[in-house]
Structure formats: structure tokens, C-alpha cells
Amino acid sequence: MAITSYCLFYNHQSNHSPPTYAFISFFNNRHRLLSWYTHLLSQSPSQTVLIRRLTPPKTILTANPQNVEYILKTNFINFPKGKPFTDVLQDFLGTGIFNVDGDLWLTQRKLASHQFTSRSLKQHVKTTIVQAVKTKLFPLLDSLAASDTAVDFQEVLRRLGFDIVCKLSLGFDPCCLGDQHSFSHQVPILKAFDTAAAIVAKRAATPISAVWKLKKFLGIGSEKVLKDSVLEIHAYITEIVDERKKIIINSEENELDLLSRMIMGGVNEELIRDMVISFIMAGRDTTSAAMTWLFYMLSRHTHVEEKLVSELAFQFKDDECENLKEMKYLQACLCESMRLYPPVSWDSKHAVDDDMLPDGTPVSAGDRVTYFPYGMGRMEKLWGVDRLEFRPNRWFDGEADEMGRMLVLKEVSAYKYPVFHAGPRVCLGKGMANVQMSYVVASIVKRFEIRAVGSEEAVYLPLLTAHMEGGFKVWIRRRRPTIGATCRHEYNLRK
């Protein structure tokens, strides 16, 4: 009776509040939050809703770009991640840059920003990506194509991403991708990362946080599995750090990886470990998720794939990363795929003081304020009536004519399209991620056809970073060049 009275009471809303939904509604829809949230926001005049739980604070969910800008930029200082968020991820991410606020965040941000903007690191990134694609990815895909063997392409891209990010951040190649034979074997460190990420994501989705906290206190169930996985990750990284220190002492050359730069910069070991975990999670899972969904969409929209193949036939060179941004249709395809399937489905902050969002929504100190990139990509008010269609041309100012001219990419607000976050916490690795995704996608599309094994619609799974539930089973085929495809795009030669 007490719970029912609470729920009925909080279904009432004031004239100044957006539509409000009680805990019972949240509980009944907990297994379909993505579609439920998207529906609620599309029906709300302000694209904002309130979700009440059994105990305070309430959750303010928004897909309103003005609110997003206010949260992430205008009044950034009032909307940190907050202790409720950092407590959930503390055991896994520790005090890494993605799980801290205030001075500790600012210190790491300055350190990482300096490293990410160095010219030598940018060149190291390009060299590492090109080498990984040519020496690891191509041999594996050739082997799979020759043997006519289906493969989980999501896992291929995740292992490639892990190898690349470890080489960049640790100066160490774990060789997780391997050949066709070794690919079928489970990699322990990858399983440890996956397990830890899945468990802390479920912590965040638990309606009553006391449940996981009690399991942690007792050391039972999923919390014991999490502890074991994190210990394995820590041991793995600590061993690499110790080996890297020996190399630095005995080497006269400057190492280019982020780990070496942090060691030489005097950063303490625990902070190095936590920062490395954050870099690995960001560098591996976000880019692989984005590419997985793009290949899924290309396999279902072959007319889009044909246009992309035509562009790559003229503009893409195997050993160059410099002109990737000039491949407008490639960039449009990446943007359109991430609009529908963002690598991170939602992100939450916690208000320090009472506030009011631009749409008039009152915010109380301690409230969780969540912006929702997945839902934003599906709002008719933001993207039009064809919002659910995969249409890369929406990213161009004006439609291209038959010869393909007028391909000028639109400048879209980061607060309408916040897939790389925005404001002071905008993703430092955005440029690096774009280079990696663009080069890998272009390299694959130019040489191979990726075709889904079945016709079932894929399911978007929102963990810490989004995954395709059950993986993406595909056939790999060598692409046969066609004269017609290249002739249709001679405009590229005349640019």
C-alpha cells in the first residue's frame, strides 16, 4: 500500500514540470528502456520527462539540445558525474579520467590533452592503424573469404580495436586478433574486460542500488566475479607497466606510446593504471561498436554501399590517412550510423545545486540528469519524418546531383548530435577515433563484401558502450571491381 500510494502520488505533476512517470512504470518497462524512453520523449512537448523511483533523487531525462548544451557547457560546473555515478564504476574504472570530477579530472584532462595533441603521437596513431590493418586484419579476412567461413564481425572489430589501443596506450601488442585458427579461441584479458564492463553496467540499471552493494559487501554472486575480473585486469596492466619502465631505463630513444609518456612525466602507478583502463575501454569498445553498426547498415542498404565503393575507388589510398576527411560520403555514412546507433546510448550527471533547465524543467540538488543520444537520433523534431531511415545524404548541405557535386558536409551542433560528448568534457580522442574508423572501414569496404548470415533485425544492447546483442555473424567475400562503379564518379578526379 505504501509503494502504491507513493507511485500514485508522484504521477501528479505541476504546471512547470515535464511529463512525470512513477516507479511502477519504470519497473514495468525496465527490459525495454531504450524504446520506452524514446517514445516518452517523442510525446513530450519539451522532449524532457521525469522518472520517479522508490527513493530520491528523481531522474530527469532529456533529448532537448538546449538542455544538453546547458548541462554539458553553459552550467557545466553544476552537473558533474557525481558520487552516485562514480560509485557504480569505481571498482572497475577507479580514478581514471572517465570516472572523476573536479581537480582530479582537470589534472588528467590537461595531461591527456597534451599527449593527444602532440604531432609525434598523431603520426604514431596513423602508423599503428595502417600496420594493424595490413598485417592482421587483411590476412584474417582473406582466410575467412577463402574458406567460406562465417564469423562474428563484431568480435573481429573489437579484437582489432583492442590490439590498436593497447599498442597506442601501452606500447604493447597483445595480438588478440590472430589468424583464423587462433581467432576461435577465447582471450582471457578480453573476457575480463567484457565481464567487468557488463557487471558495472547492470549495477547502474539496478532499480535499488542496495542490492548490488549488499552483494559486494558479502562477496557473492556477480560482485565476486567483478572483483576477480578487475584483479586480473590490474595484474595484466601492472606487469606491462613494470616492463615498460625497464625499457625506458635501458633505452635512449623516446617511446611514443601514452604509457611511456605518463611514466616519464612522473604520474603515479595507480593513476596510470586507471587512466590506461579508461583509454582501453574508450578506444576499443566505442570505435568497434560504431563500425559494427555501420557494416550492419551497409549490408542492408547496398545502394549506399555502392556509392561508398565508388568514392573509395578514386580517393582512398592504402598507405595514407591524411585525406580521409575529404571522403565526404564515408564521413556521412559514419555520422548517419552513429546517429541511429551511438556508441554510448545515454550519459548521466548529478546536480550539485538547485537549478532550472532552459525548457523550464526544475532541477533539485542531487537529481540525476540524463541526456539520451540514442533517443535524440530518433526525434522527429530534430531529424525530420525520415528520422528512422539510414540516409547519409541528410548530412550534406543540398542534395548532390547525378555527377555527385555539392557534397558539402553540414555543420551539426554537438548538442544535437552528442555522440562524442560535448563541452569541456568533449572526447579527446575524437580525431583519433575518426582516423581509425575511417581507415578501417575504407580498407574493408574497398576489398571485401560483408554480408549478414541471417535477415533478422539486430538488437542494440546498451551496456557501458553499446553492443550488438549476440554479435554480428557475417560472410566475407572478396570484392570484384566494376568499371561502372568507377565511371559514375569521375567527378572526384576533376575536383
Secondary structure, DSSP 8 states (H G I E B T S, - for coil): -HHHHHHHHTT---TTS--EE-HHHHHHTGGGHHHHHHHHHHHSTTSEEEE--SSS--EEEE--HHHHHIIIIITGGG----HHHHHHHHHHHTTSGGG--HHHHHHHHHHHHHHHT-HHHHHHHHHHHHHHIIIIIHHHHHHHHHHT--EEHHHHHHHHHHHHHHHHHHS-----S--HHHHTS--HHHHHHHHHHHHHHHHHH-SSTHHHHHHHHHT-HHHHHHHHHHHHHHHHHHHHHHHHHHHHHH--S---SHHHHHHHTT--HHHHHHHHHHHHHIIIIIHHHHHHHHHHHHHH-HHHHHHHHHHHHHH--TT--TTGGG-HHHHHHHHHHHHHS-SS--EEEE-SS-EE-TTS-EE-TT-EEEE-HHHHTT-HHHH-TTTTS--GGGGBSS---TT-----B----TTTS-TT--GGG--TTHHHHHHHHHHHHHHHHHHEEEEESS-----EEESSSEEETT--EEEEEE----HHHHHTTTHHHH-
